[in-house]
Amino acid sequence: MLNKYARAFFTRVLTPFAAFLIRRGVSPDTVTLIGTAGVVVGALVFFPRGEFFWGTIVITAFVFSDLVDGNMARQLGRSSRWGAFLDSTLDRVADGAIFGGFALWYAGSGDDNALCAVSIFCLASGQVVSYTKARGESIGLPVAVNGLVERAERLVISLVAAGLAGLHAFGVPGVDVLLPIALWLVAAGSLVTLIQRVVTVRRESAEVEAAAAAAAGENAENASRAAENGSPAAEDGSHTAENGARTVENGARKAENGSFGARNASQGSEAAK
């Protein structure tokens, strides 16, 4: 849901920065790679040590590369399938690092197996949510649903909560509970989104198959009608051929009778001599 509004807003805000990078000769692919590397380092260096505030600051500084690289490509008129593939693939890597960092914290110093499992579920469900849409589109379905919690929502909820929870290290009381709450929300929202997309793909698949079956039935009916209409014509042709054969046979008989008549006339002429 946030993609619809936040992406348009930040695209306008980041357009001057994207133009600046273009003037310096930086390519969109370079921005994508650097942004992903920054997110991975911020998540896997700071989060497993419980330094959620600084980890969030580092990740936020790089996460907007996902908008900058696309903006640069559009300004250059160089949007390509490769760029889209690279961007989407590295998004999955970055998401995995963020929730993997949470899981490492709760598996270690955080000492909470339940929240470790929730973090892993957030990681896995985020990947599967993206896969369901990509797989549905690859088999020709529109997958006309976004879902309750997409990538933008997952990142905003988890990173805002992590950043605020990190303030606990600076003496702010009570904020450390925000991250567990956020992880449970992301897990539940991702599950709902996954179900929404699976149901949508099932419905669209059934509609496509029903339309294909109806078209096949209509084609079969048209072929049957064409064959039925052609049957009387074939029958008339058979009668015509039969009549033609009889005419030829009668002609042959007449020719034979004529031959006998000529032979008799010849014999009569010899007798007259």
Secondary structure by P-SEA (a helix, b strand, c coil): cccccaaaaaaaaaaaaaaaaaaacccaaaaaaaaaaaaaaaaaccccccaaaaaaaaaaaccaaaaaaaaaaaaaccccaaaaaaaaaaaaaaaaaaaaaaaaaaacccccaaaaaaaaaaaaaaaaaaaaaaaaaaacccccccccccaaaaaaaaaaaaaaaaccccccccccaaaaaaaaaaaaaaaaaaaaaaaaaaaaaaaaaaaaaaaaaaaaaaaaaaaaaaaaaaaaaaaaaaaaaaaaaaaaaaaaaaaaaaaaaaaaaaaac
